Amino acid sequence: MSTSRTKFYLDKMNAKWKGVCAGIADYTGIDVVWVRISAVLLTLMGGFPWTIIAYFMAAWLADKKPIDLYRDDREQKFWQGVRQSPKRTARDVRARFREIDRRLADMEIYYTTTNSRLSDEIERLR
């Protein structure tokens, strides 16, 4: 079974009943308490049979979340951001790489201008 970090999973580790609300919370990054309150309010405010049907369908169709899906909280937040806005995440990753590239260029300038032997060696390699 291949695991996808952008797929919806039931979160049995944080579940109260079947793990649907905890899975929605994990998928969206919203606190699980707010997801549960929203589900109850939606059910009470006229969505009665449909929210229950949707809940059981999700519990029946969705896979259980793999234990090793994320290495740490930072990785979990990253993938929640990918699911919420892939374009924004790609833009942030590109910005991080530009910053790393700029810092590497600054280091190269520093070491090549103050170390003439290293500068000559780099020039020979080009």
C-alpha positions in Angstrom: 0.0 0.0 0.0 1.5 3.3 -1.0 0.9 6.3 1.3 0.1 9.7 0.0 0.5 12.7 2.3 -2.2 14.6 0.4 -4.9 12.0 0.9 -7.7 12.0 3.5 -7.1 9.4 6.2 -9.1 8.4 9.3 -7.1 9.4 12.4 -7.7 6.6 14.8 -5.0 7.8 17.2 -7.0 11.0 18.0 -10.4 9.5 17.4 -13.4 9.8 19.7 -15.5 7.4 17.7 -14.5 6.4 14.1 -11.8 9.0 13.5 -13.6 11.0 10.8 -13.5 14.4 12.6 -9.9 13.8 13.7 -9.1 12.9 10.1 -10.7 16.1 8.8 -8.8 18.1 11.4 -5.5 16.4 10.4 -6.3 17.0 6.7 -7.2 20.7 7.0 -5.0 21.7 10.0 -8.1 23.0 11.9 -8.2 22.1 15.6 -10.3 18.8 16.1 -12.5 20.5 18.7 -13.8 23.0 16.1 -14.4 20.2 13.5 -16.4 18.2 16.0 -18.4 21.3 17.1 -19.1 22.2 13.5 -20.2 18.6 12.7 -22.7 18.6 15.7 -24.0 22.1 14.8 -24.4 21.2 11.1 -26.4 18.1 12.2 -28.6 20.0 14.5 -29.2 22.9 12.1 -31.0 20.8 9.5 -28.4 18.5 8.0 -29.6 15.6 10.2 -29.7 12.5 8.1 -27.1 13.7 5.5 -24.3 14.5 8.0 -24.8 11.1 9.6 -24.8 9.4 6.2 -21.7 11.3 5.1 -19.9 10.5 8.4 -20.5 6.8 8.0 -19.6 6.8 4.3 -16.3 8.6 5.2 -15.6 6.1 8.0 -16.4 3.2 5.6 -14.5 4.4 2.5 -11.4 6.1 4.0 -8.2 4.3 4.9 -6.7 4.4 8.4 -3.9 6.9 8.7 -0.5 5.2 8.6 1.5 5.6 11.9 4.7 6.8 10.0 3.0 9.3 7.7 4.8 12.2 9.2 8.2 12.3 10.9 7.4 15.3 13.1 5.0 18.1 13.7 6.9 20.4 11.2 6.4 17.9 8.4 2.7 17.5 9.3 2.2 21.3 9.1 4.0 21.4 5.8 1.7 18.8 4.2 -1.4 20.5 5.7 -0.2 23.7 3.9 0.2 21.7 0.7 -3.3 20.4 0.9 -4.7 23.9 1.7 -2.8 25.8 -0.9 -0.4 24.0 -3.2 0.5 27.2 -5.1 1.4 29.1 -1.9 3.5 26.2 -0.6 5.4 26.0 -3.9 6.0 29.7 -3.8 7.3 29.4 -0.2 9.6 26.6 -1.2 10.9 28.5 -4.1 11.5 31.5 -1.9 13.5 29.3 0.6 15.7 28.0 -2.3 16.3 31.5 -3.5 17.4 32.5 0.0 19.7 29.5 0.2 21.1 30.3 -3.2 21.7 33.9 -2.2 23.5 32.9 1.0 25.7 30.4 -0.9 26.6 33.1 -3.4 27.5 35.5 -0.5 29.7 32.8 1.0 31.4 32.2 -2.4 32.1 35.9 -2.8 33.5 36.1 0.7 35.8 33.2 0.4 36.9 33.9 -3.2 37.7 37.5 -2.6 39.6 37.1 0.7 41.4 33.9 -0.2 43.3 34.4 -3.4 44.6 30.8 -3.5 41.1 29.4 -3.3 40.0 31.9 -5.9 42.7 30.8 -8.3 41.8 27.2 -7.7 38.1 27.9 -8.5 39.1 29.7 -11.6 41.2 26.8 -12.8 38.2 24.5 -12.4 36.0 26.6 -14.6 
